[in-house]
Amino acid sequence: MATKHEKSFVNYDRTYETNIIGMRGVIYFAVGLFLLIVVTFGLMYFLQNVMEDQAAETKDTKSPMMMNSRESLPPEPRLQAAPGYGVESQNGFVNLELKAPQSEYRELRDQWEKQWKDGQKDLKTGMVVTLPIEEAKAKLLQENVKTRSGEQTQKALDEAQRFTSYSSAGRIASDKRR
């Protein structure tokens, strides 16, 4: 009876593994990979040409979703005085893009001073909508202004301080502000 060690047979003439990989499989893989790369590049070239043709067709037309210059501004109130913005005036839009940041404030200040002195005019009709301060004071003093008595004043104050509240379980309640 042979022992466990005697059964294991070692051939000392061949001390390396035999090469079982066949060249046919390697060649098939290389050819398949090459064809896949060629087909992929061909499809990408075709897709690039299609996309460039579409871009050339729609180059002149604007997308309806594109923001215009007014929408790209930050929301009101725009308090930042910075280049790149403009100011609406009675003469139209004043572009302040290439001017100093202070020019926005200066332009607005000039418009406000003009309105303070001359009053605000309607752009369509040219009529004065708001009077200058001095004219308004003079006109008020010329009119016969009736003053309210103490009781009427108190009643008007109470009405002005009341507000309707819907927070009391659906009942409309009139509360007084403090």
Secondary structure, 3 states (H helix, E strand, C coil): CCCHHHHCCCCCCCCCCCCCCCHHHHHHHHHHHHHHHHHHHHHHHHHHHHHHHHHHHCCCCCCCCCCCCCCCCCCCCCCCCCCCCEEEECCEEEECCCCCCHHHHHHHHHHHHHHHHHCEECCCCCCEEECCHHHHHHHHHHCCCCCCCHHHHHHHHHHHHEEEEEEECCEEEEEECC
